[in-house]
Amino acid sequence: MGEAAPKPKASARKKKGDSASSTTPPTQTPTTTAESAPRLSATAKGKQPLRATT
């Protein structure tokens, strides 16, 4: 099953290859968001205890 998963993704990437140029800018945005997500999670963890205390 693990091998079957990469194959569909490979073909999907090939199809997206044409829009890869347009997908590249959006990809950078999610990447930055992903980095911000951990920071927000850390901040959220700090806020959660405060809320719990409240």
N, C-alpha and C positions, 0 to 999 in steps of 0.2 A: 504493500500500500504506500509506503514511504516513497518508493521509486515512482509510483504512478503520479503522486502529487507534483513532484518537480517537473514532469513532462508537460502537464497542462499549463503550468505556470510559464514554462519556457515558450510554448506556443503563444500564450497570452502576451508575454513580453515582446515577442516578435511582432504581433499585431500592433501593440502599443509603440513599437519601435518607430513607426511613422509619426505618431503624435508624441514621441519621446521629447522632441524639441519643445513642444508646448507643455509637455508634462514635467519638463525639467524645472521651470520656475515654480510651479505648485509644489514639486517635490522638496525644494529648498524650504518652502514655508512650513510644511509639516515637520521637517527635520528640526527647524528652529523651535517649533512648538513642542516637539518631543523633548528637546533639551530644557525648555521652560517648564514642561509638565512636571519633571522630577522636582524642580525648584518649587513649583506651586504645591506639589504633594508634600514636600518638606514643610512648607509654610502652613499648609492645611493641617498637617499633623500637629504643628505648634498651636494652631487655632483651635483644633478639636479639643485638646485637653483644657484649654481656657474655657471653651464653651461648656465642656463637661463640668468644670469646676463651677461655672456660673449656674 
